[in-house]
């Protein structure tokens, strides 16, 4: 559905959250917002109900974080956001998108690390 680039390069393990804009009707999903994590090539496909099912039509504010991943006692743990929280707030999102019914291909989200 889309790609994320940081400083012009595709990046894996960026975590995205898709927040429905409040202007949506009362039929907007309530509960956990759709999410996605980028693959190594920066590509992502959001999950709303089941893995990779995409997004319902509507307007979204997309927040993003790129956590440091460490191995502790053989287990992966997530640490600080390498983007410094720059794109983690709805008031300062990574992107604002409109999804239409059917297949959508979004313009890449171009983020800066500094």
C-alpha positions as CSV (number, residue, x, y, z in Angstrom):
1,X,0.0,0.0,0.0
2,X,2.9,2.4,0.7
3,X,6.5,3.0,1.7
4,X,8.4,4.9,4.3
5,X,11.8,6.5,3.6
6,X,13.9,8.2,6.2
7,X,16.5,10.7,4.9
8,X,15.6,9.4,1.4
9,X,16.3,5.7,2.2
10,X,13.8,2.9,2.7
11,X,13.8,1.7,6.3
12,X,12.5,-1.4,8.0
13,X,10.7,-1.7,11.4
14,X,9.1,1.7,11.3
15,X,5.9,1.4,13.3
16,X,2.9,3.3,11.9
17,X,-0.5,4.0,13.5
18,X,-3.4,5.2,11.4
19,X,-5.8,7.5,13.3
20,X,-9.2,8.1,11.8
21,X,-9.8,11.9,11.6
22,X,-12.5,13.0,13.9
23,X,-14.4,14.5,11.1
24,X,-15.4,10.9,10.1
25,X,-19.0,9.7,10.8
26,X,-20.0,7.8,13.8
27,X,-19.5,4.6,11.8
28,X,-15.7,5.0,12.2
29,X,-14.2,2.0,14.0
30,X,-13.9,2.3,17.7
31,X,-11.0,0.7,19.6
32,X,-7.5,-0.1,18.4
33,X,-6.5,1.9,15.4
34,X,-5.0,0.2,12.3
35,X,-1.3,-0.3,12.4
36,X,1.6,-1.4,10.1
37,X,5.3,-2.1,10.4
38,X,7.6,-1.5,7.5
39,X,9.5,-4.3,5.8
40,X,13.3,-4.0,5.1
41,X,12.5,-2.2,1.8
42,X,10.3,0.4,3.6
43,X,7.0,-1.1,2.3
44,X,4.0,-1.6,4.5
45,X,0.4,-2.9,4.4
46,X,-1.8,-1.8,7.3
47,X,-3.8,-4.2,9.4
48,X,-7.3,-3.1,10.6
49,X,-9.0,-6.4,11.5
50,X,-6.7,-9.2,10.2
51,X,-3.1,-9.3,9.0
52,X,-2.5,-6.9,6.1
53,X,-6.1,-6.3,5.3
54,X,-5.6,-2.6,4.6
55,X,-7.6,0.4,5.7
56,X,-11.3,1.2,5.4
57,X,-12.0,4.2,3.2
58,X,-11.6,7.5,5.0
59,X,-9.2,10.2,6.1
60,X,-6.3,9.3,8.4
61,X,-3.6,11.0,10.4
62,X,-0.5,8.7,10.4
63,X,1.9,8.7,13.3
64,X,5.3,6.9,13.2
65,X,8.1,5.7,15.4
66,X,11.3,3.9,14.6
67,X,12.4,2.1,17.8
68,X,15.9,0.9,18.6
69,X,15.7,-2.9,18.7
70,X,18.0,-4.8,21.1
71,X,18.5,-8.4,22.1
72,X,18.3,-8.9,25.8
73,X,18.7,-12.5,27.0
74,X,17.8,-13.7,23.5
75,X,14.5,-11.6,23.4
76,X,14.0,-8.6,21.2
77,X,13.2,-5.4,23.2
78,X,12.2,-2.0,21.8
79,X,13.9,1.1,23.0
80,X,13.9,4.8,22.3
81,X,12.5,6.2,19.1
82,X,15.3,7.0,16.7
83,X,13.1,9.8,15.3
84,X,13.0,11.4,18.7
85,X,9.2,11.3,18.9
86,X,9.1,13.9,16.0
87,X,6.2,12.0,14.2
88,X,4.6,10.3,17.2
89,X,1.9,12.9,17.9
90,X,-1.4,13.4,16.0
91,X,-0.6,17.1,16.2
92,X,2.7,16.5,14.3
93,X,2.1,13.4,12.2
94,X,4.2,11.6,9.6
95,X,1.4,12.1,7.1
96,X,-2.2,12.8,6.4
97,X,-3.8,10.5,3.9
98,X,-7.1,9.8,2.2
99,X,-8.0,6.2,1.5
100,X,-10.6,5.4,-1.2
101,X,-12.6,2.2,-1.6
102,X,-10.5,-0.3,-3.6
103,X,-6.8,-0.6,-4.0
104,X,-4.7,2.4,-3.0
105,X,-1.1,3.1,-3.5
106,X,0.1,6.0,-1.3
107,X,3.0,8.4,-2.1
108,X,6.0,7.4,0.1
109,X,6.1,9.0,3.5
110,X,9.4,11.0,3.5
111,X,10.6,11.4,7.1
112,X,13.8,13.0,8.5
113,X,15.9,11.5,11.3
114,X,17.1,14.9,12.5
